[in-house]
Amino acid sequence: MTDYQPYPAPEPAPRAPSAPRRLVRREDNKVVAGVCSGVADYLRVDANIVRLALVAAVVFGAGSGVLLYLAGWWLMPRG
């Protein structure tokens, strides 16, 4: 019999530090001001999903979606 010594498991490659995500209004995929596109980019989802959620907030939230959009337009920097 031989003494079987398994090879050690390879160590994972070090991950490069990623730049911190910023919540900014997008200029390239905007419809009105780029707020929904910026939120979608920050959340890493499709912009149309965020737009549909905003429409649902406007319809079912008694217009609170409009206030959220205006606040995002005013507070989010252009990027």
C-alpha positions in Angstrom: 0.0 0.0 0.0 1.1 3.5 -0.6 0.4 6.6 1.5 -2.0 8.7 -0.5 -1.7 12.4 0.2 -4.4 14.4 -1.6 -3.4 17.7 -3.1 -4.6 20.7 -1.2 -7.6 22.5 -2.6 -6.7 25.5 -4.7 -7.2 28.8 -3.1 -9.7 31.1 -4.7 -8.3 34.0 -6.7 -8.4 37.3 -4.9 -11.2 39.5 -5.9 -10.5 42.9 -7.2 -12.1 45.6 -5.1 -15.1 46.9 -7.0 -16.0 50.5 -7.1 -18.9 51.4 -4.7 -22.2 51.7 -6.4 -23.7 55.2 -6.6 -27.3 56.1 -7.0 -27.3 58.6 -9.9 -29.7 59.6 -12.6 -28.8 58.0 -15.9 -28.5 60.1 -19.0 -28.3 57.3 -21.6 -31.5 55.3 -20.8 -33.9 57.9 -19.6 -37.5 58.6 -20.5 -38.2 61.8 -18.4 -35.3 62.5 -16.1 -33.4 59.2 -15.7 -34.6 58.5 -12.1 -36.1 55.0 -12.8 -33.1 54.1 -15.0 -30.7 55.1 -12.2 -32.6 53.2 -9.6 -32.7 50.1 -11.8 -28.9 50.4 -12.4 -28.3 50.7 -8.7 -30.5 47.6 -7.9 -29.2 45.7 -11.0 -32.6 45.1 -12.4 -34.3 46.0 -15.7 -35.4 49.7 -15.9 -38.9 48.6 -17.1 -39.5 46.8 -13.8 -38.8 50.0 -11.9 -41.0 52.0 -14.2 -43.9 49.5 -13.7 -43.4 49.7 -10.0 -43.6 53.5 -10.2 -46.8 53.4 -12.2 -48.3 51.0 -9.6 -47.2 53.4 -6.8 -48.9 56.2 -8.6 -52.1 54.3 -9.3 -52.4 52.4 -6.0 -50.6 54.7 -3.7 -52.8 57.8 -4.2 -50.1 59.6 -6.2 -47.2 58.9 -3.8 -45.2 57.7 -6.8 -45.2 61.1 -8.3 -43.7 62.5 -5.0 -41.1 59.8 -5.0 -40.1 60.5 -8.6 -39.9 64.3 -8.0 -37.8 63.7 -4.9 -35.5 61.4 -6.9 -35.2 64.0 -9.7 -34.3 66.7 -7.2 -32.0 64.7 -4.9 -30.2 62.3 -7.2 -27.1 63.7 -8.9 -26.8 63.5 -12.7 -24.4 60.8 -13.7 
